[in-house]
Amino acid sequence: MTTQAGPAAAEKATGGQKIVPGPRGVPLLGNLPEFGGDPLAFFERLRERGDFVSWRFGRGRALFIAHPDTIGELLTEVERTFDQPDLGIAFRTLLGNGVVVAKGADWRRKRSLVQPSVRPRQVRSYADTMAGCAIDLADRWTDGQRVDIKKEMAALTQLIAVRTIFGVDTAADAEAIGKAMDIAQKEIGAEFSGLGALLPDWVPTPGRARIKRATAVIDAEVGRVVARHREGDHERPDLLSRLLTAQDETGAHLSDREIRDETVTLYIGGHETTSSTLVWAWQLLSQNPRVRRALAEELDRVLGDREPGFDDYARLTYTQAVVKETLRLYPTIWLLTGIAKEGATLGGMPIPVGTRVWSSQWATHRDGRWFTDPEEFRPERWGATGGEPAEEIPEYAWFPFGGGPRVCLGTRFAMVEAVLVLAVLARRFSLAVDPAQVLPVPSLTLQPDREVLATVHARPVRADGQEGEAAPQG
């Protein structure tokens, strides 16, 4: 990613800025009803007011920031002058006290134990599984077939996740965990942006009951797989096995509860984010024939008649750009938040202790100051072709995986998975996605609000690498 200041970002917008007031809220609830009704639109409205906008999350003081410089400060100062907020009982019920939630010394210990399992060398070892699962799906698709892309991508990435993370090899394991995870993430989104965000943990609600039941299913599945690993007498190449053998500086291993929390966290990063990214990518490709042709040209030129492997990832620069541009328009992680501690500042301004600071990938990724024609799907802005110069994009104008010391550990895993899956399927097929409007739903991750139906078209490839006449024109 280019990190220079862009054409509209020549000045440091943080210097000399003032905090401007946000929309008037209502007694006790503040701006929560407006936020809960449509969080994405709410953050866009705040962005239009300025780079520092005050608002009320219930009765609590909140500050929205939109400028990449201050977003970078927030992300890099976490653990020093900003703290991880409590994201609610629904969030804690699912993720426990994993590396995403842990703080201070506990977070540093867990990160040091988890990080080795997702380093580039380890991701390389998972690449064959990623591509192999996609090849199996491609072998089942036929020309003219009608599919639900949301369902197909979810099943595919679930299978990849259970094979690479848990080391199991049955669709039943993937389906059981996947169904429970879908319920849990919907309930997290509903509670986080609704009245449940203000309720004490001890207040029972139907949503909290549903997430407890879903989490019980997940715990049982993970516990069963962990037991199977512990009973085995041979080393496995999956993430879970690496977590079971990891030791901190004292020689201590992760406890069973910690193993459970970290595998669930990795599952969400390896399945939920990639699944929704691929759905949005197929929809965007269907709507943009020019981009579809450019992608096909690269796949034909780099791969020819063979399937992709890990070593092709670096060569598939336009495919990477398609994924990056998809994540710009539809970032799976759509907001970040932190709590100001003593000494916190942003843009040179002191931030009162206890202020909850919010930033939104959705709002910043669609800001015309940093991206030319921000609503357009243009992978070329990432410099993937010689026909159009790359845009100068400020660092932290694009942050779908967060940043700073708490950047998502699964970033490399997710990018390699999305690129290889897209390369396998788009080399053989084009998808004509139905024109029915699909809206993003901000739950734990950003998900399509309904089924996404499409017609599969086998892609004839000529010697010059161009699509044949049978390719869809939509």
C-alpha positions in Angstrom: 0.0 0.0 0.0 1.2 3.5 -0.8 1.7 5.5 2.3 2.5 9.0 1.0 0.0 11.8 1.6 -2.5 12.0 -1.3 -3.5 15.0 -3.5 -6.2 16.0 -1.1 -4.2 15.3 2.0 -1.2 17.6 1.4 -2.0 19.5 4.6 -2.1 17.9 8.0 -5.8 18.2 8.7 -5.2 17.3 12.4 -3.2 20.4 13.2 -5.3 23.3 14.6 -8.5 21.2 14.4 -11.4 21.6 16.8 -13.9 19.1 18.0 -17.2 19.9 16.4 -20.6 18.8 17.9 -22.4 15.9 16.3 -26.2 15.5 15.9 -28.4 16.2 18.9 -29.2 13.0 20.8 -32.1 12.1 23.1 -32.1 12.0 26.9 -30.3 9.0 28.4 -29.7 7.2 25.1 -27.8 10.0 23.4 -27.2 9.2 19.7 -27.6 5.4 20.2 -31.0 5.2 18.4 -29.5 6.9 15.3 -26.3 4.8 15.5 -28.2 1.6 16.1 -30.6 2.2 13.2 -27.8 2.4 10.5 -24.3 2.6 11.9 -22.6 2.9 8.5 -24.7 5.9 7.5 -24.3 7.4 10.9 -20.5 7.3 10.7 -20.7 8.8 7.2 -22.8 11.7 8.5 -20.3 12.3 11.3 -17.4 12.3 8.8 -19.2 15.0 6.7 -19.2 17.2 9.8 -15.4 17.0 10.3 -12.4 15.0 11.4 -13.2 15.3 15.1 -16.9 15.0 16.0 -18.3 14.6 19.5 -21.4 12.4 20.1 -23.0 10.4 22.8 -23.0 6.6 23.1 -25.8 6.4 25.7 -24.8 8.8 28.4 -21.1 8.3 27.7 -18.8 10.8 26.0 -17.7 9.7 22.5 -15.4 11.1 19.9 -15.5 10.2 16.2 -12.2 10.6 14.2 -12.0 10.4 10.4 -8.5 11.6 9.4 -5.8 8.9 8.7 -3.2 10.7 10.8 -5.4 10.6 13.9 -6.6 7.0 13.1 -2.9 6.0 13.0 -2.3 7.7 16.4 -5.3 5.8 17.9 -4.1 2.5 16.5 -0.4 2.9 17.4 -1.1 4.3 20.9 -3.3 1.4 22.0 -1.8 -0.2 25.2 -0.1 3.1 26.1 -2.6 6.0 26.2 -5.7 4.2 24.8 -7.3 1.1 26.3 -9.4 -1.7 24.7 -13.0 -1.1 25.6 -15.4 -3.7 26.9 -17.5 -4.6 23.8 -20.2 -6.2 25.8 -21.3 -9.6 27.2 -22.3 -11.0 23.7 -18.8 -10.3 22.4 -17.1 -11.7 25.5 -19.3 -14.8 25.4 -18.1 -15.7 22.0 -14.4 -14.6 22.0 -13.7 -15.1 25.7 -10.4 -13.4 26.6 -8.6 -14.2 23.4 -5.8 -12.0 21.9 -8.4 -9.6 20.4 -9.9 -8.9 23.9 -6.9 -9.4 26.3 -5.0 -6.4 27.6 -1.6 -5.5 28.9 0.8 -8.3 29.9 -1.9 -10.9 29.2 -2.3 -9.6 25.7 1.5 -9.5 25.1 1.9 -13.1 26.3 -1.0 -14.4 24.1 0.1 -12.6 21.1 3.6 -14.0 21.4 2.2 -17.5 21.6 -0.3 -17.1 18.7 1.7 -15.1 16.2 4.2 -17.8 15.2 1.3 -20.0 13.9 0.3 -17.3 11.3 3.7 -16.1 10.1 4.3 -16.1 6.4 6.2 -19.5 6.5 3.2 -21.1 8.2 0.7 -19.5 5.9 2.7 -21.0 3.0 2.0 -24.5 4.5 -1.8 -23.7 4.5 -1.9 -22.5 0.8 -2.3 -25.9 -0.7 -5.4 -26.5 1.5 -6.9 -23.1 0.5 -6.4 -23.8 -3.2 -7.4 -27.4 -3.0 -10.7 -26.7 -1.3 -11.4 -24.0 -4.0 -10.5 -26.5 -6.8 -12.9 -29.1 -5.4 -15.7 -26.4 -5.5 -14.7 -25.4 -9.1 -14.9 -29.1 -10.1 -18.5 -29.2 -8.9 -19.6 -26.0 -10.7 -21.1 -26.4 -14.2 -21.8 -23.9 -17.0 -25.2 -22.3 -16.5 -25.6 -23.5 -12.9 -27.5 -21.2 -10.5 -25.8 -20.8 -7.1 -26.1 -18.7 -4.0 -22.7 -17.1 -3.7 -23.1 -16.2 -0.1 -23.8 -19.8 0.8 -21.1 -21.2 -1.5 -18.4 -18.9 -0.2 -19.4 -19.5 3.4 -19.2 -23.3 3.0 -15.9 -23.0 1.2 -14.2 -20.8 3.8 -15.7 -22.8 6.6 -14.1 -26.0 5.2 -10.7 -24.2 4.7 -10.9 -22.9 8.3 -11.7 -26.3 9.9 -8.9 -28.0 7.9 -6.2 -25.4 8.5 -7.1 -24.4 12.1 -8.6 -27.6 13.6 -7.1 -30.2 11.2 -10.4 -32.0 10.8 -11.6 -33.1 7.4 -15.3 -33.4 7.3 -18.1 -31.1 6.1 -20.1 -32.0 9.2 -17.5 -30.3 11.5 -17.5 -27.2 9.3 -21.3 -27.0 9.2 -21.8 -27.4 12.9 -19.3 -24.7 13.8 -20.3 -22.5 11.0 -24.0 -22.5 11.9 -23.3 -21.6 15.5 -20.9 -18.9 14.5 -23.4 -17.3 12.2 -25.9 -17.1 15.1 -23.3 -15.7 17.5 -22.1 -13.0 15.2 -25.6 -11.8 14.4 -26.4 -11.5 18.0 -23.2 -9.6 18.7 -24.1 -7.0 16.0 -27.6 -6.7 17.3 -26.6 -6.1 20.9 -23.6 -3.9 20.1 -25.7 -1.3 18.2 -28.9 -1.6 20.1 -30.3 -1.1 23.6 -28.4 -4.2 24.7 -25.2 -2.2 24.7 -26.5 -0.2 27.7 -27.9 -3.2 29.7 -25.9 -4.7 32.6 -24.5 -8.1 32.0 -26.9 -9.7 34.4 -30.1 -8.7 32.4 -31.4 -11.7 30.4 -32.5 -11.1 26.8 -33.5 -13.5 24.1 -30.5 -12.5 22.1 -28.1 -13.3 25.0 -29.8 -16.6 25.4 -29.3 -17.4 21.7 -25.6 -16.5 21.8 -25.1 -18.7 24.9 -26.6 -21.7 23.1 -24.6 -21.0 20.0 -21.4 -20.7 22.0 -22.1 -23.9 23.8 -22.2 -25.7 20.4 -18.9 -24.1 19.5 -17.3 -25.0 22.8 -18.4 -28.6 22.5 -17.0 -28.8 18.9 -13.7 -27.2 19.8 -13.3 -29.3 23.0 -13.9 -32.5 21.0 -11.3 -31.5 18.4 -8.8 -30.5 21.1 -9.2 -33.8 22.9 -8.7 -35.6 19.6 -5.4 -33.7 19.1 -4.2 -34.4 22.6 -4.8 -38.1 22.2 -3.0 -38.3 18.9 0.6 -39.7 18.8 1.8 -37.7 15.8 2.4 -34.1 15.0 -0.2 -32.3 12.8 0.4 -29.3 10.6 -2.7 -27.3 11.6 -2.9 -24.1 13.6 -4.5 -25.9 16.6 -1.5 -28.2 16.9 0.9 -25.3 16.9 -1.1 -23.6 19.6 -1.1 -26.7 21.8 2.7 -26.9 21.6 3.4 -23.2 22.0 5.3 -22.1 25.1 5.9 -18.7 26.7 9.2 -17.6 28.2 8.4 -19.5 31.4 7.7 -22.7 29.5 4.0 -22.6 30.2 1.5 -23.6 27.6 -1.9 -22.1 26.8 -4.7 -23.5 29.0 -7.6 -25.4 27.4 -9.8 -22.3 27.9 -7.1 -20.1 26.2 -6.8 -22.6 23.3 -10.6 -22.4 22.9 -10.6 -18.6 22.8 -7.7 -18.3 20.3 -9.1 -20.9 17.9 -12.4 -19.2 17.9 -10.7 -15.9 17.2 -8.6 -17.4 14.4 -11.7 -19.1 12.9 -13.5 -15.7 12.7 -10.4 -14.2 11.1 -10.0 -17.1 8.7 -13.6 -17.7 7.7 -15.9 -14.7 8.4 -13.7 -12.1 6.9 -12.7 -14.0 3.8 -16.2 -15.3 3.1 -17.9 -11.9 3.0 -14.9 -10.4 1.1 -15.3 -13.0 -1.7 -19.1 -12.4 -1.9 -18.6 -8.7 -2.3 -15.8 -9.3 -4.8 -18.0 -11.5 -7.0 -20.8 -8.9 -7.0 -18.4 -6.1 -7.9 -16.8 -8.1 -10.6 -20.2 -8.9 -12.1 -21.0 -5.2 -12.2 -17.7 -4.2 -13.8 -16.9 -6.1 -17.0 -13.7 -4.0 -17.5 -12.2 -5.2 -14.2 -13.4 -8.7 -14.9 -11.5 -8.8 -18.2 -8.4 -7.4 -16.6 -8.5 -10.0 -13.9 -9.0 -12.8 -16.5 -6.0 -11.5 -18.5 -3.7 -11.7 -15.5 -4.9 -15.2 -14.5 -4.4 -16.4 -18.0 -0.9 -14.8 -18.3 0.4 -15.9 -14.9 -1.3 -19.3 -14.5 -2.0 -20.5 -18.0 -3.7 -23.9 -17.6 -2.5 -24.7 -14.1 -3.9 -24.0 -10.7 -2.4 -21.4 -8.4 -0.1 -22.0 -5.5 1.5 -19.9 -2.8 4.4 -18.8 -5.0 1.8 -17.3 -7.4 0.5 -14.9 -4.7 3.2 -12.3 -5.2 2.8 -12.5 -9.0 -1.0 -12.0 -9.0 -0.8 -8.3 -8.4 -4.1 -7.4 -10.0 -5.9 -10.1 -8.2 -4.5 -8.7 -5.0 -5.7 -5.3 -6.0 -9.2 -6.6 -6.6 -9.2 -8.0 -3.1 -7.8 -4.7 -1.6 -10.4 -2.6 -3.5 -13.2 -4.9 -2.3 -11.9 -4.5 1.2 -11.9 -0.7 0.7 -15.6 -0.6 -0.4 -16.8 -3.4 1.9 -14.4 -3.7 4.9 -15.3 -6.7 6.9 -14.2 -5.0 10.1 -16.1 -1.7 9.9 -15.2 0.1 13.1 -12.5 0.4 15.7 -12.8 2.0 19.2 -10.6 2.8 22.2 -10.9 4.4 25.6 -8.7 7.4 26.4 -6.3 6.9 29.4 -4.3 9.5 31.2 -2.1 11.5 28.8 -4.1 10.6 25.7 -3.9 13.1 22.8 -5.0 13.1 19.2 -3.8 15.6 16.6 -2.1 17.5 19.4 -5.3 17.8 21.4 -5.7 16.3 24.9 -8.5 13.8 25.1 -10.3 13.6 28.4 -9.8 10.3 30.3 -12.7 7.9 29.7 -13.6 9.3 26.3 -14.6 6.5 23.9 -12.9 7.2 20.5 -14.4 5.7 17.4 -13.1 5.3 13.8 -14.9 3.6 11.0 -13.2 1.9 8.0 -16.4 2.3 6.1 -16.4 6.1 6.5 -12.7 6.7 5.9 -12.4 4.2 3.0 -15.1 6.2 1.2 -13.7 9.6 1.8 -13.1 11.5 -1.4 -10.1 13.3 0.1 -8.1 10.1 0.0 -9.6 8.2 -2.9 -10.5 9.6 -6.3 -14.2 8.7 -7.1 -14.5 6.8 -3.9 -17.7 5.0 -4.7 -16.1 3.4 -7.9 -14.6 0.0 -8.0 -11.1 0.7 -9.4 -8.4 -1.9 -8.5 -6.0 0.1 -10.6 -5.8 2.7 -7.9 -3.5 0.2 -6.1 -1.0 0.3 -8.9 -1.6 -3.1 -10.3 -1.3 -2.2 -14.0 0.9 0.1 -16.0 -2.1 1.8 -17.7 -3.0 4.0 -14.8 -0.7 5.4 -12.1 -1.3 4.3 -8.5 -3.1 6.8 -6.3 -1.1 8.3 -3.4 -3.0 6.9 -0.5 -2.2 8.0 3.0 -1.3 5.4 5.5 -4.4 4.5 7.6 -6.8 5.7 4.9 -7.1 2.0 4.2 -7.1 -0.1 7.4 -9.4 -3.1 7.0 -7.2 -5.2 9.3 -6.6 -2.4 11.8 -3.0 -1.4 12.5 -0.4 -0.7 15.1 0.6 -3.2 17.7 -2.9 -4.8 17.7 -3.1 -5.3 13.9 -5.0 -8.4 13.0 -2.7 -11.5 13.3 -4.6 -13.2 10.5 -4.0 -10.5 7.9 -1.6 -12.5 5.8 -3.7 -15.6 6.1 -6.9 -13.8 5.0 -5.2 -12.0 2.0 -3.5 -15.2 0.7 -6.8 -17.2 1.1 -8.9 -14.6 -0.7 -6.4 -14.2 -3.6 -5.9 -17.9 -4.1 -9.6 -18.8 -3.9 -10.5 -16.0 -6.3 -7.7 -17.0 -8.7 -8.9 -20.7 -8.8 -12.5 -19.8 -9.4 -12.2 -16.8 -11.7 -9.7 -18.6 -13.9 -12.4 -21.1 -14.8 -15.6 -19.1 -14.4 -17.4 -15.7 -14.5 -20.4 -15.1 -12.3 -23.4 -13.1 -13.4 -24.8 -12.0 -10.1 -28.5 -11.1 -10.1 -29.1 -7.3 -10.0 -31.2 -7.5 -6.8 -29.9 -5.0 -4.3 -27.7 -6.5 -1.6 -27.1 -4.3 1.4 -24.2 -4.6 4.0 -25.3 -5.5 7.5 -22.8 -4.4 10.2 -22.7 -7.3 12.7 -19.5 -8.7 14.1 -18.2 -8.4 10.5 -19.8 -6.7 7.5 -22.1 -9.2 5.9 -24.6 -9.2 2.9 -28.1 -8.9 4.1 -29.6 -11.7 2.0 -28.7 -14.6 -0.4 -26.6 -13.5 -3.4 -27.8 -15.5 -6.4 -25.7 -15.8 -9.5 -25.4 -17.8 -12.8 -22.1 -19.6 -13.3 -20.5 -19.2 -16.8 -17.6 -21.3 -17.8 -15.0 -18.9 -19.1 -13.6 -19.9 -22.5 -10.0 -18.6 -22.8 -8.4 -17.7 -26.0 -4.7 -17.9 -26.6 -4.4 -14.1 -26.2 -5.9 -14.4 -22.7 -9.1 -12.6 -23.5 -12.6 -13.8 -22.4 -14.6 -15.6 -25.1 -18.1 -14.6 -26.1 -19.7 -16.9 -23.6 -18.6 -14.7 -20.7 -21.5 -12.7 -19.1 -21.7 -9.1 -20.2 -23.3 -7.8 -17.0 
